[in-house]
Amino acid sequence: MSDVKSWLHSITAVWWSRIIFFILVVSILFPLTFLGEYPTSIALILSCIILSSTIFIESLRSSGKWYLVGLHLDRFTFIYLAYSLIFLIIQFGLIIILGAFSGAQISYTCRQVNNYFINVVILIFCWAIIEEVLFRGIIFQALLERFNPYLVIAVSGILFSVTHLFNQNVNLMSLINVFLAGVFLGTMYYTTKSLLFPIYYHFLWNLGTQLLFSSPVSGFDFEIGMIRVDFVSVKSGFLWLFSGSFGIEEGFITTISFVIFIILSPVLINPNPFIVSKLFIRRFNESRLTSEKYSTVKL
């Protein structure tokens, strides 16, 4: 048993083996999504598959601490949630205030919190988990061990943008902003080593876009808005600042805010020192395992 455990530790210590292992496990479990009848149930099953696959692979590593993938819960978890809310208040506040000064019409829409509303909220939450674990989880973290972090963050942002290429009403500006969002989310993880941080932000951005603006989320309109901000009525020539058919993710204010946050977030936010130390110890132990493995091969 100890030999098997040691073998798994040495295998998962290699960065590319974790990527292959993750893809294989998710591929094997993916047919379970066919058990879902509706989009919400399918998303719920898929998020469970991706999360469980991630936790399973992380638990096989030398530390055995599955939460080191970025799913640790402590006081920093609430700090990162607070930062997410602050970022969103600034972004949404700028869009609403400047939009109102430019002639946007703001009205309240009475919505019932019915089964459809709850299903949409669950759907948005599940897809935030799915996208963040896929783009900032095991694959992203394994690549960070091997390549320049800025390159990895940029490439993950490009791939994140490409996955939105076939969304409804997509255009060049929306793809640029989705890329910047991907870079910002990647920077969140790289700065804090918390996967929950980008999950919080991603979920709250998508939900807030619907509730506070009645705006499409990446081109999709779920029609659960509580407040409606009509940017069509803004002064001629200013609509590009705020929104478009893809949603507020198409606006230039969103572009500027993402660029500013990408620059400032590494300066403003600190990682959990306990988790950083645990990651350092694990990386040290895994480097010893890989060096021993290759030295054995040479002999």
N, C-alpha and C positions, 0 to 999 in steps of 0.2 A: 504493500500500500504506500509506504514511504517512497519507494522507487517511482511509482506512478506520479505521486505528488511532486517529486523533484523534477521528473520529466516535464510535467505540465508547467512548472515554474520556469524551467529553462526555455520551453517553447514560447510561452507568452511573454518572456522577457525580450523577444525579438519583435521590433515594432511592426514589421510587415506581416508577421504571422497572426497578430491580433486583428488586422484588417481582413485577412482572408477568413479567419475563424468567424468573425462577426458577420461577414457576407454569407458564409455557409449556414450559420445558425438561423439568420433571418430568412434565408431562402427556404430552408427546411420547414420553418414554422409559418411562412407566408400563406400557404393554402388555408390556414385557419381563418383567414379574413373572409373566405367564402361562406362562413357560418353566419356572417352578418347580413341582415336583410335591408337595412337602411344605411345612409351615409354615416350617421352618428355611431351606430353599432360597429360598422366596419372600421371607422377611425378609432374607436375605443379598443377593439381587438388589436389593430395594428400598433397602436401606442403601447399596449401591454407586451406585444411580441418584441418590439424594439427595446423597450425598457428592460424586460426580463433577459433578453439576449446580452445587453450591455452589462447588467449586474452579474450574470452568470460568468461572462468572460473575465470581468474585473476580479471576481472572487477566486479565479484560478491563478492569479498572479502571486508573486512571492509574498506580498504583504497580506493577501487574503482580505483586504479591506475594500469591499465593493464601492463604498461611498466615496472613495478617492477619485472616482471618475467625475466628481463634481456634484454629488447628490447628498452631501453632508448637511445636517440640520443643526444649527447652533445660533448664537446671537448675531453672527455675521449674516445669516440667512435673512433676518429681518432688516438688517442694515441695507442689504442689496435690494430688498423689496422696496424700502424707502427711497433709495436712489432711483429705482425704476419709476416710481410715482413722480419723483421730482423731475426727471427727464421728460416724462409725458406731460406733466402740468405745464412745463416751459414750452414744449412743442405745440401742444393743443392750444394753450393760452395765446401764443403768438399768432397762430392761424385764425383763431376766433376773433381776437381783438383787432388785428390788422384787417381781417375780412370785414368786420363790422364797420370800420372806418372807410373801407373801400366800397361799401354799399351792399354787402351780403345781408340777406334777410334771415333772421334767426327766429325760429318758432318752436313751441313745445308740441310734441306728438304723444298723445295718450296711448300707451301700449299696455296690454295685459300680460302679466307674467304667467303665460300658459305653458302647455307642454311643448309647443313649437319653440317658444323663447328659450326654455331650459335646454332643449335638444341642440339648439344653435350654439348656446354658451358652451355646452359640453363638447360639441364639434370643434369650435374654435380653440378650446383648451387642449384637446387631444392633438390637433394639428400643430399647435405650438410645441408640444412635447415631441411629436414625431420629427418635425423639421429640425429642432434644436439638437436632439440626440443624434440624428443622422449627420448634420452639418457641423456640430460642435462637440460630438461625443467621441467614441473610440477611434474612428478614422482620423478625425481632425487632431486629436491628442497624440495619436501614434505618429502622424506626420510631423508634429511639432518636435518630437524627439529626434528626428532625422534631418529636417530642413530648416532653413531660415524662417523664423516665426512670421515675419512680415510677408514673406512669399506665401506661406501657408494660409494666412488670414486673407490675403488678396485672392488667391485661387479659390478658397472656400466661398468668398463673396461672389466671384464670377459664376461658380457652379450654382450657388443659391439663386442668382439672377437668371441663369439659363433654365432652371426648373420652373420659372414663372413665364417662360417665353410664350407658352401657348394659352395663358390665361386670357379671359375676356378683356377686350379693349386695351391690350398691351401696346406700348409705344416706346420709343427710345428713352424719353424722360423717365418713364416709370421703371424701365430696366436699370437705368443709372441709379435711381433711388433705392431699388431693391438690392443692387450691388452694394451701395453704401450702408444699407441696413445690415447686410450680411457681414460687412467689415466691422461695423459697430458691435454686432453681436459676438463676432469672433474676438474682438478686442476685450469685450466684457469677460469672456472666459479666460483669455490669456492673462488679463490683469489680476483677476480674483481667484482663478482656479475653481470657480463655482459654475456648474452647468445650470443651476437653478436661477441664477441671475438673468441670463438671456431668455430662459423659459418664462420667467415673470414678465420681463419687458415685452417679449413677443406676444404673449397672451393678452396683456393689458393694452398693447397698441392696437391689435386687431379688434378686441372687444370695444375699446374706446372709440375707434374709428366708426363703428356701427352705432353705438349708443349715443355718442355726443355730436356726431355729424350726419348720421343717416347716410354715410358715404360708403361706397363699395370697398370691400377689403380685397386688395390685389385684383380688382376687376369684378369680384363677386358681391352681389348685394343680397343680404339675408333678410332685409326689411324688418329689423328689430329696433330701429332707432328711437330713442326717447326725445332727442332734440334734433331738429332739422336745420342745417346751415346751408342755405341756398346761395351758392357762389355764382350762379348764372346771372344774378342781378348786380354783380360788382361792376365798377366802372369799366368802360371799354378798354381793352388792352391789358387788364390786370388779372384776368382769370388764371393765367399760367402760374401766377405766384402761389395760388392756393390749392387748386384741385383740377380734376379733369374726369373723363369717363372711367379711368382706372381707379379713381379715388384720390384722397389727399396725398397718397404716396407718389402722385404725379406732380405735386406742387413744388415750386422752387424754394419756398420757405422750408419745406421738409428737407430738401437737398442741403441747404445752408446749415440747418440744425444738426443734421447727421455729421457733416464735416467738422463742425465745432465740437460735438460730443466725442467724436473719434479722437480728436487731438487732446481734449481736456480729461476724458475719463481715466486714462492711465495715471494722470497727475493727481486727480481728486480721490480715487478709490484705492484702498489698500486691501491686499489679500489677508486671509486668516493665517496668522503665523504658525498655528498648530498644524494646519493642513499643508502648508508649505514645507514644514519640517518633515512631515510624514512622507510627502512626495519625494523629497530629497533622499530620505533613507531608502525608500523603495527603488528609486533610480540608481542609487549606489549599489544596492544588493543585486539588482538586475544587470548592472554593468559587470559585476563580478561573475554572474552566471554566464553571460554571453562570452566574456573573455576566457573563462574556464572551458566553455564549449569549443571555442575556436582553437584554443591551445591544445585540446585533446585531439582535434581533427588533424592539426599539424603533426602531432606525434605519430 
